[in-house]
Amino acid sequence: MDKTKPDQALSGRPIAKKIVAKMKLHWQRKVVNIKNVIAGHAMAEELQKTVVRQKELEGFHPAHAAYVYAQNQVSVMSEQLTALQEMAPFVDIISKAEDLYVPSAPPMSPLTTSYFTCWAFFDACAGSANETIGTTILEVGAAFGMHAELLRVIRILQDSRMGFYIHRGREGNVSLLEDLVTGAVHRAIVPAGYKGQKNENWYVRLLPPPFPGAKEHVVFTTPYIVVHPDFSEWLAYFRRTFPATAGFDDYERHMKYGPTREYWNDYVFEAYVNHQADAICLAGLPDIPESRPHSEVSERKGWKAPAFMKQS
């Protein structure tokens, strides 16, 4: 987690710095109408309709509800902030990605709404300081008095990333997920409802418990199940990707941002195999185009499914 002081963080984020300065100038004039969000009050009706209301959160697991609420507040603030000229780089990046991937749900697109919105808010970087909509909201919120707890949960979302996890079985309603690279094992709830099979390879955004004393992580995205290749080939991929001197930070950076902004989006888009209501199946490796069913190479030459995937 970023432990820099607010003024230090802001000085290194020119987009956020410009927005905070503009908002301080126009705060009383209400040129930027997000004061109510930051203060925790109701937004304009047309925007508030997009926010999950408290009654709708009652059936959620508490950990999941906290993240849903925070992300929806991010969505509302994003609607307001992206109207500013300073946010144009984010608008351009996300608009192009929406046109390219048409995020929704299979069969329209394997990039689900839950996957894409997390990428758009928290991973899609712009500018010299690699800012995101999430980091900008954190700076604006801190400058104008957003509740500390909401800031804390948004910070967790901003620091999160997709990752590959070995499904190690279940304990009641909780799935045991082991990080493929670090070996860390987490107890996780899966709001999408997918129970999974032992030793599956899950590609998901796994969020830590949002409250002190809580035990369950949250699988925040619809699970992507990588049906091919096996774990040994994925570990070989990471060995190819990182130099021998690489450390934990290199791995975290690769999983969050990839070598290019579109890297992991392209992987999901091209690796899609099939789906069911609560999970999506992928196949292939990011650095071997012919291993992915919908890569340009496979589309041209014809993708050959592994033997175990072929119907008898």
Residue frames as qw, qx, qy, qz and C-alpha x, y, z in Angstrom:
[[0.000, 0.888, 0.460, 0.000, 0.00, 0.00, 0.00],
 [0.365, 0.597, -0.033, 0.714, 1.17, 3.53, -0.82],
 [0.532, -0.629, -0.407, 0.395, 2.39, 5.08, 2.44],
 [0.338, 0.226, 0.048, 0.912, 3.50, 8.42, 0.98],
 [0.026, 0.481, 0.442, -0.757, 2.08, 11.54, 2.54],
 [0.429, 0.735, 0.518, -0.086, -0.80, 13.18, 0.63],
 [0.142, 0.917, -0.156, -0.338, 1.29, 16.19, -0.42],
 [0.285, -0.465, 0.749, 0.375, 4.12, 13.93, -1.59],
 [0.487, 0.302, 0.807, 0.139, 1.75, 11.73, -3.57],
 [0.353, 0.849, 0.335, -0.203, 0.04, 14.73, -5.14],
 [0.039, -0.812, 0.372, 0.447, 3.28, 16.35, -6.22],
 [0.253, -0.263, 0.848, 0.384, 4.04, 13.27, -8.30],
 [0.310, 0.473, 0.818, 0.109, 0.59, 13.17, -9.96],
 [0.060, -0.120, 0.168, 0.977, 0.22, 16.16, -12.29],
 [0.268, -0.392, -0.657, -0.586, -3.30, 15.29, -13.52],
 [0.460, -0.618, -0.618, 0.156, -4.67, 15.04, -9.99],
 [0.354, -0.344, -0.187, 0.849, -2.76, 18.19, -8.98],
 [0.047, -0.115, -0.353, -0.927, -4.41, 20.24, -11.75],
 [0.399, -0.499, -0.668, -0.381, -7.87, 18.92, -10.88],
 [0.473, -0.554, -0.523, 0.442, -7.50, 19.65, -7.16],
 [0.221, -0.214, -0.009, 0.951, -6.29, 23.17, -7.95],
 [0.193, -0.261, -0.504, -0.800, -9.24, 23.77, -10.28],
 [0.471, -0.549, -0.680, -0.119, -11.71, 22.42, -7.75],
 [0.405, -0.457, -0.395, 0.686, -10.31, 24.59, -4.96],
 [0.066, -0.043, 0.192, 0.978, -10.71, 27.60, -7.23],
 [0.399, -0.193, -0.462, -0.768, -14.29, 26.77, -8.17],
 [0.196, -0.189, -0.918, 0.290, -15.49, 24.91, -5.05],
 [0.149, 0.409, 0.500, -0.748, -17.88, 27.59, -3.86],
 [0.392, 0.344, -0.283, -0.805, -19.13, 28.21, -7.41],
 [0.731, 0.112, 0.634, -0.227, -20.01, 24.49, -7.75],
 [0.467, 0.591, -0.478, -0.453, -18.49, 24.34, -11.24],
 [0.391, 0.189, -0.900, -0.025, -17.45, 20.80, -10.34],
 [0.676, -0.339, 0.040, -0.653, -20.52, 19.18, -8.81],
 [0.734, -0.005, -0.675, 0.074, -19.03, 16.32, -6.78],
 [0.111, -0.453, 0.515, -0.719, -19.10, 17.95, -3.35],
 [0.785, -0.244, 0.126, -0.555, -22.07, 15.84, -2.27],
 [0.919, 0.128, -0.373, 0.031, -20.31, 12.58, -3.15],
 [0.438, 0.383, -0.566, 0.584, -17.22, 13.50, -1.19],
 [0.305, -0.347, 0.429, -0.776, -19.32, 14.56, 1.80],
 [0.031, 0.072, 0.986, -0.144, -21.26, 11.31, 1.60],
 [0.441, 0.374, 0.382, -0.720, -24.64, 12.88, 0.73],
 [0.663, 0.462, 0.589, -0.004, -27.04, 11.95, -2.07],
 [0.251, -0.157, 0.489, 0.820, -25.96, 12.75, -5.61],
 [0.456, 0.259, -0.194, -0.829, -28.11, 14.13, -8.37],
 [0.801, 0.093, 0.442, -0.392, -30.90, 11.66, -9.09],
 [0.793, 0.540, -0.209, -0.188, -29.72, 10.71, -12.58],
 [0.341, 0.558, -0.727, 0.209, -26.32, 9.65, -11.24],
 [0.420, -0.314, 0.696, -0.491, -27.55, 8.11, -7.99],
 [0.897, 0.170, 0.046, -0.405, -29.63, 5.62, -10.00],
 [0.718, 0.466, -0.513, 0.060, -26.36, 3.97, -11.02],
 [0.008, -0.474, 0.734, -0.486, -25.25, 3.45, -7.42],
 [0.539, -0.245, -0.806, -0.017, -26.17, 0.27, -5.55],
 [0.405, -0.628, 0.080, -0.660, -28.45, 1.43, -2.75],
 [0.210, -0.403, 0.763, -0.461, -28.13, 0.21, 0.82],
 [0.802, 0.034, 0.361, -0.474, -31.23, -2.02, 0.62],
 [0.844, 0.453, -0.254, -0.134, -29.77, -3.76, -2.42],
 [0.292, 0.568, -0.712, 0.293, -26.61, -4.49, -0.42],
 [0.642, -0.402, 0.422, -0.498, -28.44, -6.30, 2.37],
 [0.984, 0.066, 0.098, -0.132, -28.22, -9.68, 0.67],
 [0.588, 0.640, -0.438, 0.232, -24.48, -9.33, -0.01],
 [0.793, -0.255, -0.306, 0.461, -21.69, -10.78, 2.08],
 [0.257, -0.922, -0.083, 0.279, -20.41, -7.82, 4.18],
 [0.486, -0.422, 0.421, 0.639, -16.97, -7.91, 2.57],
 [0.349, 0.358, 0.648, 0.574, -18.42, -7.93, -0.93],
 [0.011, -0.888, -0.458, -0.043, -20.93, -5.19, -0.05],
 [0.351, -0.774, 0.071, 0.522, -18.13, -2.88, 1.11],
 [0.375, -0.200, 0.562, 0.709, -16.31, -3.20, -2.21],
 [0.207, 0.584, 0.687, 0.379, -19.48, -2.88, -4.30],
 [0.123, -0.924, -0.310, 0.188, -20.39, 0.32, -2.46],
 [0.362, -0.653, 0.265, 0.610, -16.90, 1.79, -2.84],
 [0.369, 0.046, 0.658, 0.655, -16.65, 0.93, -6.53],
 [0.130, 0.736, 0.616, 0.246, -20.03, 2.47, -7.23],
 [0.201, -0.906, -0.098, 0.358, -18.97, 5.66, -5.49],
 [0.398, -0.362, 0.503, 0.677, -15.86, 5.62, -7.70],
 [0.307, 0.418, 0.720, 0.461, -18.16, 5.24, -10.71],
 [0.005, -0.909, -0.415, 0.046, -20.22, 8.26, -9.69],
 [0.292, -0.799, 0.167, 0.498, -17.14, 10.42, -9.12],
 [0.454, -0.076, 0.638, 0.617, -15.66, 9.21, -12.39],
 [0.257, 0.703, 0.610, 0.259, -18.78, 10.40, -14.21],
 [0.113, -0.967, -0.139, 0.179, -18.22, 13.86, -12.74],
 [0.425, -0.663, 0.365, 0.496, -14.45, 14.08, -13.08],
 [0.540, 0.094, 0.646, 0.531, -14.19, 12.79, -16.65],
 [0.272, 0.875, 0.389, 0.097, -16.16, 15.83, -17.79],
 [0.240, -0.885, 0.189, 0.352, -13.04, 17.88, -16.99],
 [0.584, 0.751, -0.305, -0.049, -10.50, 18.61, -19.70],
 [0.138, -0.664, 0.723, -0.130, -7.66, 17.31, -17.52],
 [0.677, -0.084, 0.705, -0.192, -9.23, 13.84, -17.56],
 [0.674, 0.571, -0.203, -0.424, -9.26, 13.61, -21.37],
 [0.213, 0.474, -0.850, -0.084, -6.38, 11.06, -21.47],
 [0.323, 0.010, 0.892, -0.315, -8.48, 8.60, -19.43],
 [0.637, 0.480, 0.281, -0.534, -11.55, 9.19, -21.54],
 [0.500, 0.611, -0.504, -0.350, -9.55, 8.51, -24.70],
 [0.027, 0.325, -0.943, 0.067, -8.00, 5.30, -23.33],
 [0.396, 0.164, 0.810, -0.400, -11.27, 3.87, -22.05],
 [0.618, 0.542, 0.085, -0.563, -13.33, 4.88, -25.08],
 [0.426, 0.530, -0.675, -0.287, -10.90, 3.17, -27.43],
 [0.063, -0.160, 0.968, -0.184, -10.91, 0.05, -25.25],
 [0.534, 0.317, 0.565, -0.543, -14.72, -0.01, -25.16],
 [0.621, 0.575, -0.215, -0.487, -14.82, 0.17, -28.96],
 [0.309, 0.477, -0.815, -0.114, -12.22, -2.57, -29.29],
 [0.071, 0.070, -0.966, 0.239, -13.44, -5.07, -26.70],
 [0.535, -0.338, -0.363, -0.684, -17.17, -4.18, -26.33],
 [0.091, 0.103, -0.865, 0.483, -17.13, -5.22, -22.64],
 [0.666, -0.234, -0.080, -0.704, -20.35, -6.83, -21.42],
 [0.667, -0.224, 0.679, -0.211, -20.50, -10.63, -21.11],
 [0.063, -0.135, 0.892, 0.428, -20.05, -13.64, -23.36],
 [0.766, 0.179, 0.396, 0.474, -20.91, -14.32, -26.11],
 [0.238, 0.964, 0.088, 0.075, -20.80, -10.58, -26.90],
 [0.294, 0.742, -0.484, 0.359, -17.38, -10.21, -25.26],
 [0.781, -0.194, -0.524, 0.279, -15.29, -12.26, -22.81],
 [0.223, 0.169, -0.371, 0.886, -14.35, -9.01, -21.05],
 [0.279, -0.652, -0.704, 0.039, -17.07, -8.87, -18.41],
 [0.110, -0.872, -0.101, -0.467, -18.32, -5.62, -16.94],
 [0.699, -0.710, 0.047, 0.077, -16.77, -6.50, -13.56],
 [0.787, -0.066, 0.190, 0.583, -13.38, -7.15, -15.18],
 [0.409, 0.560, 0.235, 0.681, -13.42, -4.10, -17.46],
 [0.234, -0.909, -0.117, -0.326, -14.59, -1.53, -14.92],
 [0.730, -0.611, 0.109, 0.285, -11.83, -2.55, -12.50],
 [0.679, 0.124, 0.270, 0.671, -9.29, -2.23, -15.30],
 [0.191, 0.738, 0.275, 0.585, -10.69, 1.13, -16.41],
 [0.391, -0.894, -0.062, -0.211, -10.77, 2.64, -12.92],
 [0.661, -0.696, 0.274, 0.066, -7.69, 1.14, -11.30],
 [0.786, -0.132, 0.437, 0.417, -5.27, -0.21, -13.95],
 [0.544, 0.662, 0.310, 0.412, -5.53, 1.97, -17.07],
 [0.466, -0.556, -0.042, 0.687, -2.68, 4.47, -16.62],
 [0.408, 0.814, 0.222, 0.350, -2.17, 7.85, -18.24],
 [0.077, -0.971, 0.151, -0.170, 0.41, 10.60, -18.08],
 [0.389, 0.621, -0.597, 0.326, 4.01, 10.77, -16.96],
 [0.269, -0.391, 0.699, -0.534, 3.18, 9.55, -13.43],
 [0.317, -0.096, -0.926, -0.182, 1.07, 6.59, -14.58],
 [0.338, 0.024, 0.465, -0.818, -2.03, 7.97, -12.91],
 [0.087, -0.328, -0.908, -0.248, -5.40, 6.21, -12.97],
 [0.383, -0.584, -0.306, -0.647, -8.96, 7.35, -12.38],
 [0.748, -0.502, -0.421, 0.104, -8.62, 5.64, -9.01],
 [0.567, -0.163, -0.228, 0.775, -5.49, 7.53, -7.94],
 [0.012, 0.365, 0.158, 0.917, -7.09, 10.78, -9.09],
 [0.562, -0.601, -0.386, -0.418, -10.20, 10.13, -7.02],
 [0.733, -0.393, -0.382, 0.403, -8.05, 9.29, -4.01],
 [0.373, 0.039, -0.091, 0.922, -6.22, 12.62, -4.32],
 [0.231, -0.443, -0.259, -0.827, -9.41, 14.60, -4.84],
 [0.673, -0.541, -0.475, -0.172, -11.19, 12.79, -2.03],
 [0.654, -0.298, -0.351, 0.600, -8.33, 13.34, 0.41],
 [0.222, 0.159, 0.011, 0.962, -8.13, 17.03, -0.51],
 [0.351, -0.321, -0.181, -0.861, -11.84, 17.64, 0.02],
 [0.400, -0.257, 0.573, -0.668, -12.68, 15.55, 3.05],
 [0.759, -0.016, -0.541, -0.362, -13.91, 12.20, 1.79],
 [0.799, -0.507, 0.195, -0.259, -14.58, 9.84, 4.70],
 [0.120, -0.641, 0.758, 0.028, -11.38, 8.05, 5.75],
 [0.641, -0.012, 0.759, -0.113, -12.99, 4.60, 5.59],
 [0.719, 0.642, 0.229, -0.137, -14.24, 5.12, 2.05],
 [0.248, 0.841, -0.473, -0.081, -10.79, 6.36, 1.04],
 [0.396, -0.448, 0.801, -0.040, -9.24, 3.26, 2.63],
 [0.734, 0.244, 0.628, -0.086, -11.48, 0.83, 0.71],
 [0.590, 0.800, -0.018, -0.108, -10.95, 2.70, -2.57],
 [0.030, -0.768, 0.637, 0.063, -7.21, 2.49, -1.92],
 [0.603, -0.147, 0.784, -0.017, -7.48, -1.31, -1.62],
 [0.721, 0.578, 0.374, -0.077, -9.31, -1.42, -4.96],
 [0.332, 0.895, -0.284, -0.093, -6.65, 0.81, -6.53],
 [0.206, -0.631, 0.748, 0.016, -3.84, -1.40, -5.22],
 [0.803, 0.058, 0.572, -0.155, -5.53, -4.62, -6.42],
 [0.253, 0.497, -0.655, -0.511, -4.66, -6.59, -9.55],
 [0.929, 0.130, -0.151, -0.311, -5.71, -9.68, -11.46],
 [0.163, -0.563, 0.808, -0.056, -3.81, -12.88, -10.72],
 [0.717, 0.108, -0.639, -0.257, -3.62, -16.61, -11.32],
 [0.461, -0.399, 0.606, -0.511, -4.68, -18.90, -8.49],
 [0.352, 0.043, -0.928, -0.114, -4.78, -22.66, -8.00],
 [0.694, -0.374, -0.054, -0.613, -8.13, -23.81, -6.64],
 [0.168, 0.306, -0.885, 0.308, -7.24, -25.99, -3.64],
 [0.293, -0.367, -0.882, 0.036, -10.78, -27.04, -2.71],
 [0.315, -0.590, -0.161, -0.726, -13.54, -25.66, -0.53],
 [0.187, -0.145, -0.780, 0.579, -14.40, -25.30, 3.13],
 [0.188, 0.623, 0.601, -0.464, -18.16, -24.84, 3.25],
 [0.415, 0.857, 0.305, -0.008, -18.96, -21.77, 1.16],
 [0.126, -0.887, 0.342, 0.283, -15.34, -20.62, 1.04],
 [0.872, 0.451, -0.101, 0.163, -12.86, -21.43, -1.74],
 [0.620, -0.614, 0.279, 0.402, -9.17, -21.94, -1.01],
 [0.629, 0.765, 0.009, 0.139, -7.08, -20.14, -3.63],
 [0.702, -0.452, 0.216, 0.506, -3.28, -20.37, -3.85],
 [0.244, 0.879, -0.235, -0.336, -1.36, -17.69, -5.74],
 [0.933, 0.343, -0.018, 0.107, 0.35, -19.55, -8.58],
 [0.516, 0.634, -0.328, 0.473, 3.62, -17.61, -8.20],
 [0.132, -0.625, 0.486, -0.597, 3.89, -16.60, -4.54],
 [0.450, -0.075, -0.880, 0.135, 2.23, -19.70, -3.06],
 [0.201, -0.046, 0.479, -0.853, 0.14, -17.60, -0.66],
 [0.173, -0.370, -0.895, -0.179, -3.17, -19.32, 0.19],
 [0.230, -0.059, 0.172, -0.956, -6.34, -17.28, 0.70],
 [0.151, 0.443, 0.861, -0.199, -9.83, -18.14, 1.90],
 [0.094, 0.110, -0.260, -0.955, -12.23, -16.46, -0.50],
 [0.486, 0.495, 0.601, -0.397, -15.91, -15.97, -1.14],
 [0.180, 0.037, 0.675, 0.715, -17.05, -16.09, -4.77],
 [0.361, 0.391, 0.339, -0.776, -20.09, -13.81, -5.25],
 [0.440, 0.291, -0.548, -0.649, -20.54, -15.02, -8.84],
 [0.855, -0.094, 0.248, -0.447, -21.49, -18.40, -7.34],
 [0.760, 0.412, -0.500, -0.047, -18.97, -20.59, -9.17],
 [0.820, -0.525, 0.219, -0.067, -17.81, -23.40, -6.87],
 [0.275, 0.738, -0.611, -0.079, -15.05, -24.74, -9.08],
 [0.984, -0.013, -0.175, 0.043, -13.07, -27.94, -9.14],
 [0.636, -0.659, 0.286, 0.281, -9.90, -28.72, -7.23],
 [0.580, -0.236, 0.481, 0.614, -6.70, -27.83, -9.13],
 [0.416, 0.793, 0.373, 0.244, -8.37, -25.46, -11.57],
 [0.427, -0.057, 0.023, 0.902, -6.40, -22.38, -12.63],
 [0.029, 0.867, 0.489, -0.089, -8.41, -19.24, -11.82],
 [0.335, 0.205, 0.079, 0.916, -7.64, -15.82, -13.28],
 [0.264, -0.804, -0.521, -0.112, -9.43, -13.35, -10.99],
 [0.057, 0.598, -0.265, 0.754, -9.16, -10.07, -9.07],
 [0.653, -0.412, -0.605, 0.193, -8.85, -11.27, -5.49],
 [0.095, -0.733, 0.136, -0.660, -9.44, -8.54, -2.91],
 [0.311, 0.068, -0.776, 0.545, -8.26, -8.82, 0.72],
 [0.269, -0.651, -0.687, 0.177, -10.71, -8.69, 3.65],
 [0.125, 0.687, 0.132, 0.703, -11.88, -5.04, 3.79],
 [0.496, -0.766, 0.027, -0.407, -12.35, -4.90, 7.57],
 [0.030, 0.516, -0.767, 0.381, -9.97, -5.54, 10.48],
 [0.480, -0.128, 0.761, -0.417, -10.57, -9.01, 11.87],
 [0.828, 0.370, 0.041, -0.420, -12.35, -10.27, 8.74],
 [0.610, -0.309, 0.701, 0.204, -11.00, -13.49, 7.26],
 [0.680, 0.418, 0.581, 0.159, -12.47, -13.92, 3.79],
 [0.131, -0.274, 0.428, 0.851, -11.00, -12.46, 0.63],
 [0.565, 0.580, 0.361, -0.462, -13.40, -11.56, -2.19],
 [0.422, 0.116, 0.675, 0.593, -13.24, -12.82, -5.79],
 [0.175, 0.558, 0.196, -0.787, -14.49, -9.53, -7.21],
 [0.387, 0.394, -0.488, -0.676, -14.69, -10.56, -10.87],
 [0.941, 0.148, 0.049, -0.300, -16.51, -13.40, -12.60],
 [0.619, -0.453, 0.595, 0.239, -13.92, -16.24, -12.50],
 [0.616, 0.602, -0.438, -0.258, -11.92, -16.93, -15.64],
 [0.850, -0.268, 0.453, 0.010, -10.94, -20.61, -15.65],
 [0.272, 0.681, -0.608, -0.304, -7.77, -21.32, -17.66],
 [0.954, 0.012, 0.218, -0.205, -8.35, -24.84, -18.96],
 [0.877, 0.171, 0.151, 0.423, -5.05, -25.04, -20.83],
 [0.665, 0.255, -0.685, 0.151, -2.06, -25.15, -20.45],
 [0.752, -0.478, -0.429, 0.152, -1.13, -26.70, -17.10],
 [0.407, -0.906, 0.019, 0.114, 0.55, -24.98, -14.15],
 [0.720, -0.293, 0.308, 0.548, 4.07, -25.99, -15.18],
 [0.458, 0.467, 0.394, 0.646, 3.73, -24.13, -18.47],
 [0.132, -0.938, -0.198, -0.252, 2.44, -21.05, -16.69],
 [0.610, -0.714, 0.153, 0.309, 5.41, -21.10, -14.32],
 [0.657, 0.059, 0.390, 0.642, 7.66, -21.42, -17.37],
 [0.205, 0.805, 0.333, 0.447, 5.92, -18.34, -18.81],
 [0.348, -0.937, -0.003, -0.014, 6.79, -16.32, -15.71],
 [0.711, -0.406, 0.307, 0.485, 10.39, -17.54, -15.83],
 [0.532, 0.392, 0.410, 0.628, 10.60, -16.39, -19.45],
 [0.010, 0.894, 0.307, 0.328, 9.00, -13.07, -18.61],
 [0.381, -0.914, 0.132, -0.050, 11.16, -12.03, -15.65],
 [0.458, 0.601, -0.587, 0.291, 14.95, -11.87, -15.37],
 [0.697, -0.159, -0.634, 0.294, 16.60, -13.93, -12.64],
 [0.241, 0.029, -0.409, 0.879, 17.00, -10.73, -10.58],
 [0.360, -0.461, -0.334, -0.739, 13.28, -9.91, -10.65],
 [0.020, -0.014, -0.768, 0.640, 11.51, -9.56, -7.34],
 [0.106, 0.526, 0.801, -0.264, 8.00, -9.43, -5.93],
 [0.166, 0.659, 0.115, -0.725, 7.41, -5.87, -7.15],
 [0.118, 0.303, -0.676, -0.661, 8.20, -6.90, -10.73],
 [0.027, -0.265, -0.957, -0.114, 5.62, -9.66, -10.53],
 [0.087, 0.638, 0.575, -0.504, 2.98, -7.35, -9.03],
 [0.137, 0.582, -0.193, -0.778, 3.64, -4.71, -11.69],
 [0.077, 0.113, -0.840, -0.525, 3.41, -7.26, -14.50],
 [0.005, -0.421, -0.906, 0.037, 0.10, -8.64, -13.26],
 [0.077, 0.701, 0.418, -0.573, -1.43, -5.19, -12.77],
 [0.221, 0.764, -0.135, -0.591, -0.17, -3.32, -15.83],
 [0.860, 0.336, 0.337, 0.182, 1.42, -5.85, -18.19],
 [0.533, -0.127, 0.307, 0.778, 4.16, -4.85, -20.65],
 [0.039, -0.231, -0.366, -0.900, 1.54, -2.78, -22.52],
 [0.395, -0.005, 0.331, -0.857, -1.75, -1.25, -21.45],
 [0.775, 0.134, -0.194, -0.586, -3.76, -3.72, -23.57],
 [0.193, 0.372, -0.908, 0.020, -1.72, -6.80, -22.69],
 [0.184, 0.083, 0.913, -0.355, -4.10, -8.57, -20.31],
 [0.571, 0.436, 0.224, -0.658, -7.22, -7.33, -22.09],
 [0.531, 0.480, -0.569, -0.405, -5.89, -8.83, -25.32],
 [0.049, 0.204, -0.970, 0.124, -5.10, -12.06, -23.51],
 [0.409, 0.256, 0.710, -0.513, -8.66, -12.48, -22.20],
 [0.575, 0.538, -0.037, -0.615, -10.17, -11.47, -25.54],
 [0.508, 0.493, -0.645, -0.288, -8.05, -13.89, -27.56],
 [0.039, 0.220, -0.951, 0.214, -7.99, -16.78, -25.06],
 [0.632, 0.041, 0.321, -0.704, -11.77, -17.15, -24.78],
 [0.033, 0.051, -0.976, -0.211, -13.05, -20.72, -25.28],
 [0.377, -0.490, -0.674, -0.404, -16.56, -20.91, -23.84],
 [0.127, -0.262, 0.431, -0.854, -18.62, -19.90, -20.83],
 [0.320, -0.521, -0.791, -0.031, -21.42, -20.64, -18.43],
 [0.217, -0.876, -0.294, -0.316, -23.44, -18.23, -16.30],
 [0.542, -0.836, 0.077, 0.032, -20.92, -18.05, -13.44],
 [0.578, -0.499, 0.474, 0.438, -17.55, -18.65, -15.13],
 [0.589, 0.760, -0.173, -0.212, -15.65, -18.13, -18.39],
 [0.889, -0.147, 0.317, 0.297, -13.10, -20.56, -19.86],
 [0.225, 0.883, -0.357, -0.208, -9.81, -19.43, -21.36],
 [0.936, -0.009, 0.221, 0.273, -6.95, -21.27, -23.09],
 [0.629, 0.617, -0.034, 0.471, -3.41, -20.29, -24.00],
 [0.593, -0.436, -0.134, 0.664, -0.46, -18.21, -22.83],
 [0.098, 0.923, 0.109, -0.357, 0.05, -14.44, -23.24],
 [0.078, -0.727, 0.509, 0.454, 3.37, -14.76, -25.08],
 [0.259, -0.047, 0.893, 0.365, 2.49, -17.64, -27.47],
 [0.441, 0.239, -0.094, -0.860, -0.11, -16.33, -29.96],
 [0.521, 0.082, -0.738, -0.421, -0.81, -19.72, -31.52],
 [0.177, -0.131, -0.907, 0.359, -1.85, -21.06, -28.11],
 [0.250, 0.345, 0.425, -0.798, -4.81, -18.65, -27.93],
 [0.452, 0.451, 0.766, 0.073, -7.96, -19.56, -29.94],
 [0.301, 0.879, 0.369, 0.019, -8.66, -16.04, -31.22],
 [0.337, -0.622, 0.285, 0.647, -5.20, -14.58, -31.77],
 [0.458, 0.696, -0.250, -0.493, -4.44, -13.26, -35.24],
 [0.074, 0.413, -0.886, -0.197, -2.20, -16.27, -35.90],
 [0.302, 0.142, 0.921, -0.202, -4.84, -18.77, -34.80],
 [0.520, 0.604, 0.306, -0.521, -7.59, -17.05, -36.75],
 [0.395, 0.662, -0.470, -0.430, -5.42, -17.24, -39.87],
 [0.228, 0.352, -0.904, -0.089, -4.08, -20.77, -39.45],
 [0.782, -0.280, -0.415, -0.372, -6.85, -22.33, -37.40],
 [0.301, -0.556, 0.623, -0.459, -6.52, -23.06, -33.69],
 [0.665, 0.014, -0.743, -0.082, -6.03, -26.69, -32.69],
 [0.645, -0.596, 0.146, -0.455, -7.66, -27.56, -29.39],
 [0.118, -0.442, 0.865, -0.206, -5.67, -29.76, -26.99],
 [0.367, -0.037, -0.901, -0.230, -6.67, -33.43, -27.16],
 [0.090, -0.295, -0.828, 0.468, -8.49, -33.37, -23.82],
 [0.258, 0.389, 0.202, -0.861, -10.74, -30.53, -25.06],
 [0.357, 0.146, -0.643, -0.662, -11.85, -32.35, -28.19],
 [0.767, -0.015, 0.298, -0.568, -15.13, -34.15, -28.12],
 [0.318, -0.178, 0.917, 0.161, -14.96, -37.89, -28.66]]
